[in-house]
Amino acid sequence: MLYIVLVLVLAALGLLVTALITASSLWAWVSIGLSVLAGLILVADWLRRRRRSAAAAPVAAEPEPEPASGGEPEAASAEPAEKPAEEEQTVLIPAAGDLGDPADTPEPEPEPEPAPAEEEPAEAEPVTRGEPGEEETSAADIAVLADLEDEVVVVDEHPRYHLRTCVWLGSRDTIPIGVGEARQLGFTPCDRCSPDATLVAAHR
């Protein structure tokens, strides 16, 4: 690819010299065309190399799977766990010459059973989860709301408008807007705080 560009550049240079000697604009334009063609070839070659490097990068980034080595450590850890049990049995069993009256041998005290852990009560889901439903508004109330400029609030990327005291809002960022404008923009009333019923009742 670079050899082709080099040949085109040399040809363009030769034509430019010819145009200067013969004072012909035709050779000059041909020289310019060859130079532009060489530049386009260079750009195409650069894009092709960049795509190859981008395709090879994810393959090189994948880590090799680690060999499974979980069996041997577990077997090694199981052996030390059995040794204390054997030592404990050795301590509890006396030597053959030390055996006395079985009635004099104290019985081992039973180990106290651990108290069952109390189950923690499941936390109640917050009220602010999920999208609230839409408040049902009559046609007469909609006509009243169209002329009102009372302020409600909306949350970005959510279709409902609310009163400022709505429990669904929680700590969300709100945007104040007039109720008439909110309806024109396609927002609908929240059924938890019932903004339509509250605003209509306040203006009647």
N, C-alpha and C positions, 0 to 999 in steps of 0.2 A: 504493500500500500504506500509506503514512504517513497519507494522508487518511482511510482507513478507520479506522486506529488513533485518529486525532484525533476522529473522529465518535463512536467507541465510548467514548472517555474522557469526552467532553462529556456523552454520554447517561448514563454511569455517575454523573457528578457531579450531573446533574439529578435522577436517581432517588434519590441519597443525600440531597439536600436535601429531596426530597418525603418520604422515609422519616423524616427528622428532624421535618418539620412535622406529618405525619399520625401519627407514632409507630407506623408499620406496619413490621413486620420483613420482610414480603414484598418491599417495594421495596428494602430494604437488601440482601437476598440477590440480587435481580436486578442491583443495582448492582455487587455483588462479582463476579457471573458475567460481566458485561460487562468489568470490569477484567481478569479472568483471560484472557478471550478476546483482549483487546487485547494483553496480554503475550505470549500464544502466537503471535499474528500477527507481533509484533516479532521473536521468536526465529526464526520460520520465514523471515522476510525476511533476517535476519542470516546464517543458514545458507546461503540461496540466493546471497547476495553472496559469501560465502566460497568456495563451490564454483566460482563464475565466476572469481574471482581465482586460485584454485589451478589451474584448467584453462588460464588464459591465461599463467601463469608459465612452463611448459616451452616454449611456442611462442616466447616472447620470449627465452628463454635460448639457443636454438639459434643458433650462429654462422653467418654467411653464408659460403658457399664462396669460397675465395680463387681469383682468376683464375689459370689455368695460365700461368706465365711462365717455363717451363724451357727453351724452345727458343732464345730469343735469347741468354741468358747463355752457354749451351753453345757457340753459334756464335761468340760474342765471345771465349770462352776458347780456342777451337780456333785462331783466327787468331794470337794471340801464340805459341802452341806451334809453329806452322810457321815463324815468323820466325827463331828461333835456328838451325833446321836450314839455312835458306837462308844465314845469315851464316856458319855453319860450312863450308858448301860453298864460299863465296866465299874464305875464308881458305885452304883446302886447295889451290885451283886457282891457280897462279902466273900472273903477267902473261905476255903473248905474248912479250915481249922477254927474259924471264928464263928461258925454257926452256933447259935444258942437256942433257947426256948423260943418257939414261934410266937408265944404270947408276949414275950418281952420286946419283940421287934416292933417299933412304931410304924404305923401305917402312913404312907406318904399322903400329905395333905393335897386335896384336889386343887388344881389351879383355878382361880376365879375366871369365869367366862367374861370376855369383854362385852361391855354394854353396847347394844345396837345403836348405831349412829342415827340420830334423829334426822328425818328427812326434812330438808328445807322447803318451805312452801314455795310453790312456783310463783314467780313474780307476775303480777297482772300485766297484761299487755297495755302499753300506754294508749291513751285515747287518740293520740295524734297519728297513729298508724293507719294506712289505707286512705283512699280517696273518699271524702264524704259524699253523700247522695245529693240529689238536686231537690230544692224546695219547690213544692207545687204552688204556683201563683195564678190567681184568676186573671181573666182578661181585664176586668175593671181595675185591679191593683196594678197591672202592667201599664195601663194608661196613666195612672197617677205617678208611677215611678219614672215615666219618660220625662216628666217636667221637673223632677227633683234634682237638686245638685248636692244632696247630702253625700258625705264622704264614706266610702267603704274601702276595704283593702283587698288586694289580690296577691297571689304568690306566683312567681315566675314558673312557667311550664305546668300550671295547674288550672283547671277550667272553672273553678268556683270563685265567687267573691264573698267576703265575710264581713261581719262586724269586728271591730278591734278587740272585743271581749270574747271572741270565739275560742273555745278550748282546743280546737283542732290546730290553731296556728302555732301554739307552743313557742319555740324559740326560732321559728322560721323568719326569714327576711320578707317583709311585706312592702307593697307598693300602694300608696294612697291614690284613690281615683274616685270620681263622681259615679253615683249609681247609674245614672242615665248613660254616661259614657261607657261604663263597664258593660251594660247590656248591648250597646251598639257594637262593641268590640267582640261580642260573642260569649262573654262570661255569663255563667248561670249562678243562681243563689245557692248557698250552702244550706242543707237541711238540718244542721246541728245548731247554728245560731239564728236561723230564719231571718235574714236581713230584710227581705221584702215585707214580711208581715210586721216587723218592728218599725220600719220607716213609714209604711202606710198608716199604721195605727198612730204614729206620732204626728202625722199631718192631717188627721181627721178631726 
